[in-house]
Amino acid sequence: MKKIIIAIDGFSSTGKSTIAKKLADNLGYIYVDTGAMYRSVALYALQNDCIVNEEVDEEKLISELDSIKIYFKYNPQLGFAEVFLNDENVESEIRTLEVSKYVSPVATISEVRKKLVEQQQEMGKDKGIVMDGRDIGTVVFPDAELKIFMTASAETRAERRYKELRDRGDSITFDEVLDNVVTRDRIDTSREDSPLVKAKDAIEFDNSKMTIDQQLNAIKELVKEKLN
């Protein structure tokens, strides 16, 4: 049966990972959360003194890239693959706001991007993959058969992220979350190496007023069109 590569890019907290997971499960495809990979590098930086005075020590982090091993392991109970950093399950640790503060700065480092992009391209060599991130349709898989660019207002995205963090028990304010969302948008779209941009052949997908099921059904129709 024909398989394709599905690239889902977009701004932070647009629900890319949620949709990508459900879509991959529905299609029987492999799901790769590239954001989790960058979050894992940011977590490593926090845990290994690569953050000094709230700034990323790029030279130190680059020198330790060979010590960073990231992989995904499918959890049948959860129904998706969890991310492991140096053989430790860090699926929960990488979702904190503290890690979120450093994801975009870490992602601006060319050496980090090169290392992770190589791994991502290797994962998709046999197709049948759904991958979400910031540069999947422009850099990682520029020839992907289906490219989707997800967007929503900053306030909508902050509200979603705020609820997720509060439900998990994190003590955080909405303004802190909104500030993080706006800051990440600025860094992601202005970085020199692989900035967040909509690929020319990507389908823009504003999910501000859509439920998860509505989003999933709409994207499944797009997949059918590509497969046919």
N, C-alpha and C positions, 0 to 999 in steps of 0.2 A: 504494500500500500504506500502511496506517495506520502512523503513527510516534508514539512517545511520548517524554516526558522521563523519564529515570531519574536520580533523585537519591540519591547514596550519601554519607551522613554518618557520622561516628564519631570515635573517639579516635585520637590519633596512632599511627602504626606498627601499625595493624590490617590493613594490606594493601589499603586502599581503592583506591589508584592501580593496583596490580597487577591487581586484579579488574576495575576499571572499564576499563582498557586492553583486557584480553582480551574483556570483554563487548562493548565498542564494536566491536572488530574482528570478532567473531563475528556481530554484528547488522548490520554495515555502517553503524554510527552514528558521529557525531563524538564524540571524547573530549576533555574539558577537565579538566585537573588544576588546580583552584583553589588547592590548597596550593602548587603551583609558582609561582603568581602572587604569593602572599604571601611565599614564600621569595625571589622575585626582588626584591621591595621591600626585604626584610631585607638582601639582598646589596648592593643599591644603597646602603642606609644605611651598611653597613660600608665600602664603597668610597669614600663621599663625606662622611666625617666627620660622620655623623649619629648616631654612637655615641660617647658621651663617658663615660669612667669606667664602662664596661660598662652604661650606661643609654642608652635611645633619646632623642635630642634631638627631641621631637615637633614643636616649632615649626619647626625647620630642615627636618625631613623633609616636613612639610605644605607648607612654602613651595616645595619642589622637586617636588611630585607631578606638575606639568605637564611636568616634564623626564623622567618615567619612562614609557617606551613598552614594553609587554609584548605579545607575540603568540606564537602557536604555529605551527610549520612542520613538516609531515609529512615524516618520514624513511623512505622506502620500504625502506632496508636494515634499519632497526631495527623497522619495522612500527608505529611510533607517532609522534605529534607531539612535537617537542622545543620547549622554551621559549627564547625570545629576549628579552633585555633590551637595549633601545636598539641593536638590530641585531646583538647579540653572542650567540652560542649559550652559554647558561649552565646547560645541563642537568646538568652534573657539579658545577659550582661551588656550586649551591644545595643540594646534598645533604650538605654537610659538617656536622659537629656544631656548628661555630662559627656557621654560619648558623642552624641549628636553635635555638640559644640565644635568638635574637632574633625568630623567626617569631611566636610568640604575643604578645610585647609589641607588635610592629608591628601585629598583627591587632586589638589592642584600640583602636587609634586610629580614631575614627569617620570621619574624612576619608578615610583609606586604604580602609576598608571600603566607603564610599559609591562611591568611584572604581572599585573593582574589581567591586562588585556590578553597577553599571551596565553594565560591559563584559561580564560573565557573562550577564546577562539578554539582551543584544543577541545573544550567541552562540547562545542557545537559542530565538530567536523562531520558527524554522521547525521546531522539535522534532527528533526523530531524534538525540538527544544523550544522552550519559552524562556526568554531572558529579559529581565527588566533592569533599568539603570538610568544613566544620564546620556551615554554615548553609544548605545548598542546599535542603533540604526545608522549612525554616522561614522563610527570608528570600528567597533568590534565586528559587526556584520553589515557592512554597507550594501551587500547584495541580498539581504534578508527578503524573503518573499512577502512578508507582511510586517509593516512598521506602523506602530501606533504611538501617538504623542499625547499623553494624558495631561490635562490641566484642570485647574479649579482656582477660585479666588483664594488669596492668602488667608483671609478670615475663615473661610470654609475649611481649609486644610488645617489651620491652627486649632479649630474647634474639634475636628476629628482626632488630631494628635493629643490634644488636651484630655479628651474623654478617655482615650486609650491609656494614657499615663495615670490618670486619676483612678480608673477602674483597676489598674494594677497596684494601686496603693502608693504611688509616688506623690510626694508633697511638692506641688508646683502650681504656679499661677497661670492664668490664660495669657497674660501679657508677656510672661517669660517665653511661653511656647510660640506666640505670635512673633516675638522678636527673633527667635531662633529660625523660624520659617523664612522671614524676610531676609535675614542675614545670609542664610544658605542660598536663597534665590540669587542674591547679589553676587556671591562668590561663584556659584555654579555657572552663571551666565557670563561672567566677566573674566574667568581664568583664561590664560593663554593656551594651555594644553587641553584640547578636546572640550571646549565650553559646551554647556547645555544649549542646543539649538534644535529646532524641528527639522528633520531631514526633508528634503524637497518632495520625496515620494511618500512621506508619512501621512497618516490620517489623523487629523486633530480630533481629540476626544475629550470634550468638556463634561466631566461627571459631577459637577456641582450639585445638580438636583436629581441624580440617579441613584437608585438602590444598587446593591451589589448584584442582585439577580438581573436587574435591567442591564447593567453594564456587561455582565457575562453573556447574556443572550444576544446583545448587540454585537459583541466581538466574535461570538461563535458564528454569526451570520457572515461576518467578514472573512473568517477562516474558510467557511464553505465556498465562498466565491473564489478564493485563491486556490483551493484544492480542485475546484471544477474547471 
